[in-house]
């Protein structure tokens, strides 16, 4: 079984990691830990370093429990939601686990919602954690 765990550094992503850890261990799944940066001018050395730290931390947490995992920093010019969905298709994910953060309607209209896109467009079930 393949699980894609999307991490963004939020508190909900930390809670989602705990759920991913428990679920992956119970079903002996491989976890693909992903985070997405749009790239170009929006991704600088600091944002890349921060993303890699988040990936490393999640990887260490899962490996301590003996869970097989791979980390992937996606910088492919796509919005994060699109990146996560495309990656899930590439690895034939059985589930996607993502943390959700409540945003206002205005924020969603201006910036979009990564979780909303993933939930609506994913090729597999999505587990969302508040």
C-alpha positions in Angstrom: 0.0 0.0 0.0 1.2 3.5 -0.9 0.4 6.6 1.2 1.2 10.1 0.1 1.6 12.4 3.1 1.6 16.1 2.3 3.5 18.2 4.8 3.5 22.0 5.0 4.7 22.8 8.5 1.3 23.6 9.9 0.0 22.2 13.2 -2.6 20.2 11.3 0.2 18.7 9.2 1.9 17.6 12.4 -1.4 16.0 13.6 -1.7 14.4 10.1 1.8 12.9 10.5 0.7 11.1 13.7 -2.3 9.6 11.9 -0.1 8.7 8.9 2.4 7.0 11.3 -0.3 4.9 13.0 -2.1 4.0 9.8 1.1 3.1 7.8 2.4 0.9 10.7 -0.9 -0.9 10.9 -1.1 -1.7 7.2 2.6 -2.0 6.5 2.4 0.8 4.0 5.1 2.8 2.2 4.8 6.5 2.8 5.8 9.2 0.3 6.4 12.4 2.2 5.9 15.4 -0.1 5.9 19.1 0.0 5.5 21.4 -3.0 7.0 24.8 -3.9 5.9 26.6 -7.0 9.4 27.4 -8.1 10.8 30.4 -10.0 11.0 33.6 -8.0 8.7 32.4 -5.3 11.2 29.7 -4.2 14.4 31.0 -2.6 17.1 29.3 -0.7 15.4 29.9 2.6 12.0 28.4 1.5 13.9 25.4 0.0 15.9 24.9 3.3 12.7 25.1 5.4 10.9 22.6 3.1 13.8 20.2 3.4 13.8 20.5 7.2 10.0 19.6 7.3 10.7 16.6 5.0 13.6 15.5 7.1 11.7 15.8 10.4 8.8 13.7 9.0 11.1 11.1 7.6 12.9 10.7 10.9 9.6 10.3 12.8 8.4 7.6 10.4 11.8 5.8 10.3 12.0 5.6 14.1 8.9 3.4 13.9 10.4 1.3 11.1 8.1 2.7 8.4 9.4 2.6 4.9 9.3 6.1 3.5 10.7 8.4 0.8 10.8 12.2 0.9 10.2 14.4 -2.2 10.5 18.1 -2.6 8.4 19.0 -5.6 9.4 22.1 -7.5 7.7 21.6 -10.9 6.0 24.9 -11.5 2.6 23.8 -10.4 0.4 24.9 -7.6 0.9 22.7 -4.5 -2.5 21.0 -4.9 -1.9 20.1 -8.5 1.6 18.9 -7.6 0.3 16.6 -4.8 -2.5 15.1 -7.0 -0.1 14.5 -9.9 2.5 12.9 -7.6 -0.2 10.7 -6.1 -1.1 9.5 -9.6 2.6 8.8 -10.4 3.1 6.6 -7.4 -0.3 4.9 -7.6 -1.2 6.2 -4.1 -3.9 4.3 -2.2 -4.5 7.3 0.1 -3.4 10.9 0.5 -3.1 12.3 4.0 -3.2 16.1 4.3 -3.6 18.6 7.1 -6.2 21.3 6.6 -6.3 24.8 7.9 -9.4 26.9 8.0 -9.2 30.0 5.8 -11.7 32.7 5.0 -13.6 32.8 1.8 -11.6 35.7 0.6 -8.3 33.9 1.3 -9.6 30.9 -0.7 -10.7 33.1 -3.6 -7.4 34.9 -3.8 -4.9 32.2 -2.9 -6.9 29.0 -3.6 -7.0 26.1 -1.3 -4.4 23.3 -1.6 -6.5 20.9 0.5 -9.7 21.7 -1.4 -8.0 21.0 -4.8 -6.5 17.7 -3.5 -9.8 16.5 -2.0 -11.7 17.3 -5.2 -9.1 16.1 -7.8 -7.3 13.2 -6.1 -7.3 9.8 -7.8 -7.7 8.1 -4.5 -9.3 8.7 -1.1 -8.0 11.7 0.9 -7.8 11.7 4.6 -7.9 15.3 5.9 -6.9 16.2 9.5 -7.8 19.5 11.2 
